[in-house]
């Protein structure tokens, strides 16, 4: 497999970028290498927007989200702002007639996710969560194997996402006001993965360990499903882990190499341990262009939501994260009515 895969091919939308942080840099570098047309960038600071535009060969810079929303030459906007701004930024762009690709986590909570979904439905534009793992070639093949029943009855999913991230209390990752903590930045990956494989859990248990800032340093979950399957996830921002995943069924299992959520190799084993298939999911570049291609495909078809990551599923996943947070006691200042 490689980055020229038809599923990653651009279909002609003109892209704007909102936010000039590291994730926006990664996205722009990957999609421009893949031939996507990035024409504008917006930031709260014109200086930051102009710097980003120079660095990435973008023709127009805007000093506010409103200016980007008003740009008539932008068809779709990638939203790479901090988590608490996703909902307002997405709604602003949708109301201006733009499709939106919203960096994960989709929002801070389910209520905000519902606002995006309802707005997208009303204006008839695509709203897609930028959970880039869902759209990678190895995950396409994994879903084919699961749908075929080759693993038999699914019994368990085990998945982790553990990184050693900055511990500076002032860093975004540790700032509750910016949605900091391991769960939203890292845990969203394994939890979205369990949804992809097993669907909605029927029972949720969770525990967390917190930093002095109140942000979670580690969060572990145990999900149960109506089928009898279970899933365990672990995320941490204070220690590097194996970052691997496995899916076990009565007739075999899938073993994901590290790092499971990026382009990687997956091995399909029979229950006797024999290797049935090795999926080489490596691609040219980071692999973020596949999610951009999906948005362009949906837009071209007139749909506002697709099958790989339906809009309603993004809303429901935020509901699962809400439940995990209620069990661990994690709450963000933006959710406190007294701060309005």
N, C-alpha and C positions, 0 to 999 in steps of 0.2 A: 504494500500500500504506500501511497505517497501523496503529497499535498496537491497533486493535480487531479485527484479523485473528483469525478463529476459532482459528487455531493458537496464539494467545497467550491464549486465554480460560481463566480458572481453573475448576477442576472441584470445588473444595470441601475440599481438605486444609487442615489447620491447621499453619502453619509456625513453626518455631523457628529462630533464628539463633545460630550458635556463632562467636564472634569479633566484635570491635567495631572493626576497622580500616577503612581507606578502601574496600576492595572490598566489605565487608559493607554499608557505607553506600550505595554505588552500587546494589547488588543490592536492598536494602530499598526505596530510593526508587523504583526502577523497578517492582518487583512490587506494591508497595502502590498506586501510581498505576494499575496494571492491574487492581486489584480482588482481588488475592490476600490471604489472611487470615493475617497475621503476628501471632502471639499471645504469643511469648516470645523472650527473648534470653539467652544464657549467655556468661560470660566468666570468666577466672581471677580477676578482681577484681569484687566486688559493686558497687563504686563505678563502674567502667567500664560494667557491665551496666545499672545504674540510669540513668546519664547517657544511654546509647544508647537506652534505653527511653523516656525523657522526650523526647528529640529526635525520635523517630520514632513516637510515639504507640502504643507497644507496652505491653500491659497487665501483663506479668510479667517480672521480671528475676531471673536466677539467678547466683550467685557461683561456679559451677563447672560443668564439663561434665557431671559426675555428676548434679547437680540438674536440668539441662536434660534429660538422658536419662531421668530418673525422672518428668518432668512428664507426667501421663496425658492432657493436653489437646493434646499436640504429636504430629502424625502424620508430619511430614517435617522434616528439619533441613538447612539450608544451612550448609556448613562453610567458613568464611572465615578459618581460623587459618593461621599460617605453614606452609609446605610440610612440614617434618619432623613436624608433628603430625597431618597429614591421615589417615594410616592408623589411628593409635590412636583418633582422634576418630570416624572413620567406623565402625570396628569397635564402639566403645562404643555408638554410636547404633543401629546395626543390631541388636546383641545386645539392646537395649532395645525392639526392635520398631518402630523408626523407619525410614522411607525416608531416603536421604541424597543430597544434591546436593553433590558435593565440588569445591571450586574447583580450577581448573587451576593447576599440573600436578597430576594425580590424586594422585601421591605423590612421594617422592624417587627411587624406583627400581622396577624390575619386581617384585621380591620383595614389596615392600609393596603394590603394586597387586594382586598375586595374592592376598594375604591379604584385601583388601577383597572381591574377586570371590568367593572361596571362602566368605566369611562371608555375603555377600548371597545366594548360592545356597542355603546351608544354612538360613538363616532365612526365605527367601522374600520379601525386601524389595528395592525398587529401589535400586540404586547407580548413579548417573549422574555422569559427569565434567562439570563446569560449563564446558565449552568452548563458550561462548555463541555463537560465530560459526557453528557447525555448524547451529544452529536458526533462523538469521535467514532471512527470506523470500528474499533474493537468492541465498543458498546453496541453498535448496530448488529454485529455478529452474535454477541452475547444474547441479545433479545431474540434473535432467530433461534438459537439453541434452546432457550427457555420456552419459547412458543411451541417448539417441536415436541416437547415432553421428553427430550432425551435424558434429562436428569431424574425423571420419575417424579415422585411427590417431593416438593421442596421441604427441607427440614430446618435449615439454618442459614443465616447470613452473618458473617463476622467481618467487620471493616473498621479501620482506624485512620485518623488523620492527625498526626502529631508533629509539630514543628517547634523549633527553638526560636521564638520571635522576640523582638525588642521588649525589655522589661522597664523601660523608662515610663514612669507614671503619666507623663505628658503625651506619650505617643498615642496616636489614634486607636491602636489596638488595645490599649488599656484604659481608654476614656469612655465611661458609660454614656456620657452625653453624645458620643459619636457612634454608639452601638458597639463599643469595644468588647472584647472577650473571645474565648475560643469557640463558643457555640456558633455565633453568626458568621465568623470569618472562616472557621475550619469545620465545625460540626455539620454545617449545612451540606457538605459534600457526602459524608457517609449516610446522613439521614435521607437525603434525596436519592441516594443509591438504594437504600432499603425500600423506598417507595417504588422505584423503578422495577425492582425484582419482585417484591411481595405485595405492593399496594399499601392500603391504609392499615395501620395497626389497630387492634381492638383494645389492647391494654398497653400502658406506657409506665415504665418506672425509670427514675433518673436520680443521679447524685452528682454533685459538683464540688470543686474546691476553688476558693476565691482568692484573688490578689487583694492587696491593701486598698486598691482603688475601687473595689467592689465588682470588678470584671472577673468573669470566670477564667481560671487558669486551666482547669480540666473539667470536662463533663462526660459522664458515661451514661448510656441508656440501655435499657432492655425492653424490646418490643415483642408482644405476642400477637398472633394472627388467628383469624377464624379457622384457617386451614390446619392449625396445630403447629405451624412453624414459629421459630423465634429468631430475633435478630439482635445482635449486640454491636454497639458503636462506642468508640472512644475518640475524643478529640482533646488536644492539649496544645497550649501555646508556650510552654516552658520546658519542653524536652522533645527531642527528635525521636520518632518511632519508626517502625518498619514500613508504615504506609502501604499495607497490603490488604487484599480483600479475598474472601472465599464465599462460594455459594455451594451448599451441600444438599443433595437430593438422594432418594432411595436407590437411584440407578447410576449415580456418579457425582462428580463435583467439578467446579470451576475454580482455578487458582490464578489470581492476578499477581503479576510481578509488581514490585515497587517501581515507580509510584503509580498506584492503580488508577488514579483519577486523571492521569495524563496519558498521552499515547504510549502504550506499553504492550506487553505480551501476556496472553491469557492461555492457560492450558486446560483442556477438557479431558478429564480422566473418567474412565468407567469405574464402577464400584469395586472391581478387582485391582484397581490401581493402574491398569494399562492406559497408555496415552491414546486418545481418540483423535484429537486435533490440537494443533498449536496455532493460535491466532496471533499473527504479527501485526500489531496495531500501530506501529511506528509510522509517522508522517513527516513531511517536510515542515519545519517551523514548529510553533507551539501547539497548533491545532485549534486556535480560536476562530479561524475562518469558517469552520463548519457551522457554528451557530449563526454567523452572519449570513451564510448561504441559506440556512433554513428560514431565517426571517425573510430573505428576498424571495424564496420559493413560495412562502405563504402569501406574501404581498402580491405576487404575480398571479396566484390562484384565486385571489379575492377572499381568502380565509383570514380570520383574526387569531386563530389558534390551531395548533397541529397535534399529531398523535404522539410524537416523541416526548414532548413536555407540554401537555395541555395547560392552558391558562388556569383552568379550575384546579389542576393539580398543584400548580405553584401556590395558589391560595390555600389549599388544604395542607400543604407542607408547612406553610407559615403557621397554620393552626397547630400542627404537631410540635413545632418549635415553641409556640406559646404554652402548650401543655408541659413540655420539658422545663421551661422557665418557671412555670407556676410550682412545679414539684421541687425545684432547687432554690426558689426564692430570688431568682434573677429578674430585675425590673429596670427599665430605662427611664431616665428623667422625662423624656418626651411623652411618656405614658401617664405621668402624674398630672391630674387636672389642675393642681395648685400651681404648676409651672406655666400654664397657658397664659 
